[in-house]
Amino acid sequence: MNLFTTYEAYNPKELLAGLEEKFDYILIKGDCFKEVKRIMDTHLTENERLGVELGGGGAITLLIYALDIGRDLFSNGDKTNKKIDQKLKLYKVKKMTDEGLLLSLRQLDY
């Protein structure tokens, strides 16, 4: 019996619905796969974020947070893309193929 649920998304609206529901795993296929991959590539990995936080004594965390907010405020993307980008920070890439991208909720690792 699998205790984790996987949600499949094929377009931005379906993806946003899955992100808002905080599904354990989200499988992204179809048109929005490449866009989500591009967004995920701009996010810091856990190791990168940890290195920055430890190196800056924790104060850098506030700077990263402020930069994220500034980027969101001044980006020209539509509201759906902004929400998707913001909510994708709760996920990490679990597996990537040529056809899709599997995301897992970061809190599952804790």
C-alpha positions in Angstrom: 0.0 0.0 0.0 1.4 3.4 -1.0 0.9 6.1 1.6 2.1 8.8 -0.7 -0.1 10.3 -3.4 1.1 11.3 -6.8 -0.7 14.1 -8.8 -0.3 14.4 -12.6 -0.3 17.8 -14.2 -0.3 18.5 -17.9 -0.8 22.3 -17.9 -0.2 25.3 -15.6 -3.7 25.3 -14.1 -3.5 21.6 -13.2 0.0 22.2 -11.8 -1.1 25.1 -9.6 -4.0 23.0 -8.3 -1.6 20.2 -7.3 0.8 22.7 -5.7 -1.9 24.4 -3.7 -3.1 21.0 -2.4 0.5 20.1 -1.5 0.5 16.6 -3.0 3.4 14.5 -1.8 4.5 13.9 -5.4 3.7 15.8 -8.6 4.4 14.3 -12.0 4.6 17.1 -14.6 4.1 16.1 -18.3 3.1 17.8 -21.4 3.4 21.5 -22.3 4.4 22.8 -18.9 7.3 20.4 -18.3 10.0 22.5 -19.9 8.8 25.7 -18.2 8.8 24.1 -14.8 12.3 22.6 -15.5 13.5 26.1 -16.3 12.0 27.5 -13.1 13.4 24.7 -11.0 16.9 25.4 -12.4 16.7 29.0 -11.0 16.0 27.8 -7.5 18.9 27.0 -5.1 19.3 23.4 -4.3 19.2 22.3 -0.6 23.0 22.0 -0.5 23.5 25.4 -2.1 21.1 27.0 0.3 22.6 25.3 3.3 26.1 26.4 2.2 25.0 30.0 1.9 23.2 30.0 5.2 26.1 28.4 7.1 28.6 30.7 5.4 26.7 33.8 6.2 25.8 32.9 9.7 22.1 32.9 8.9 21.9 36.5 8.0 22.1 35.7 4.3 18.8 33.8 4.6 17.0 37.1 5.0 18.8 38.5 1.9 17.7 35.5 -0.2 14.2 35.9 1.1 14.2 39.6 0.2 15.6 38.9 -3.3 12.9 36.4 -3.9 10.2 38.9 -2.9 11.8 41.6 -5.1 12.0 39.3 -8.0 8.3 38.3 -7.6 7.2 41.9 -7.4 9.0 43.1 -10.5 8.6 40.1 -12.7 6.5 40.5 -15.8 4.9 37.1 -15.6 1.3 36.5 -15.1 -0.3 35.7 -11.7 -0.5 32.0 -12.3 3.2 31.7 -13.2 4.2 33.8 -10.2 2.1 31.5 -7.9 3.6 28.4 -9.5 7.1 29.8 -9.0 6.5 30.6 -5.4 4.9 27.3 -4.5 7.6 25.3 -6.4 10.0 26.3 -3.6 8.3 23.7 -1.4 9.3 20.9 -3.8 12.5 19.4 -5.1 13.2 17.4 -8.3 13.0 13.8 -7.5 13.5 12.4 -11.0 13.7 13.9 -14.5 13.2 12.2 -17.9 12.7 13.5 -21.4 9.0 13.2 -21.0 8.4 14.5 -17.5 9.5 15.7 -14.2 8.7 14.2 -10.8 8.7 16.6 -7.9 8.6 15.6 -4.2 7.5 17.7 -1.3 10.6 18.8 0.6 9.1 18.1 4.0 8.9 14.4 3.2 12.7 14.3 3.7 12.5 15.5 7.3 
